[in-house]
């Protein structure tokens, strides 16, 4: 691996360069400028040092996105400790297990998490710190108790006159291979592993973002953090890149419903949006489609001379729904619905679809919206190589393999899983199936572990059937499962729409049967759906909004 610059030095330099600029805002709440962030980092360093935290010790963080979460994360890295971000949506037992497995010494928790966890089930922790004000929820050492009680006094003695940018001197990692964080992900398989992310990988993802967006996005530009920062996708591209670039990050520290997200877009006017397909699809279906799916608009769209102007007008309307100032909407984390994608491509909306994995911190594939190929997830990202394990990569799907600076060191305390995932030549085996065209565009067919076998050994990719089913009337989301030799579609319908139209359960079943017949007309014999089952509740999802498929197969 090549030598890479110090990541912690970049944090230090960004704070110095943007000292009096706005850095982090809790939406509808307080704003921290870069110098405020520096002051809080310094106080946490004093707390760590005086409570006995050493370089390389693990510090876990679990809570909703907030400026205080961001500060605690930056303080952990710049002290030389290893961050262990934990998704706050995890169940208490999962949080306990991750804290214990990671050997965390301290745990930062948000308000919600503080009421859920049981400290007695994390016996090796020396302390639990409340994220909002860094007060102690639990202290098991006299050093930690003393350090917190005398924190302002110690800070005042260290900086009796003032605290300024020239006082900042952060830990510089020895090399890019030094461990920066351990990220636990549940994925959709139900098995959580601790992904060891070295400094080179988070630097490489930052450098990639600078390479593709650095000239477009300027210091002071605004972004909204929607995705959980404890997930690498949100952390890398809604926080780390922006903070190092001098941007102003807004945290939606409430449940980010489509209504709240739309309101935040209108008020903040972000320059870039990072999102999972579900968020984009809901906004398009609820706010855009009702305005244009009428006979008049269809007629205008079909007239060659007029249709271009109409498409431009519609594109401007869609841009308004996203704040009106966005350069690009980057979508990732799950498959994008083809109907919505086709619509966005037709109106020349500035969207692109990326591809990544926690194990790559996270980026693997990306293309700028100007040269993005519809249906793909971009090309191999800067600093990465991608290949398809197939005799004919353009036509026969094979496992997607990648290697480069972004790839993890391995799984924490799990050499066997590491050896199964990263081969001797350094290729990370993603477990995804895909193809690659002559231009290097990557197309995903589905997870290899999700692949079903047809009656005569045919490969069936349930995601492809689900994509078609999800575009049909009254369908919100679906999962296709195999029972004996039959394929069954599990569907969660649009109950809000059904209520508006006075549809009862029998009406919904009739609509789904009609959907099934129409769907089967589009499918080969071995992929036809034998039955559709209507669900009364949404499918359980991971924090990045992927359906927990293993619960239904």
Order of alpha helices (4+ residues) and beta strands (2+ residues): alpha-beta-beta-alpha-beta-alpha-beta-alpha-beta-alpha-beta-beta-alpha-alpha-beta-beta-alpha-beta-alpha-alpha-beta-alpha-beta-alpha-alpha-alpha-beta-alpha-beta-beta-beta-beta-beta-beta-beta-alpha-beta-beta-beta-beta-alpha-beta-beta-alpha-alpha-beta
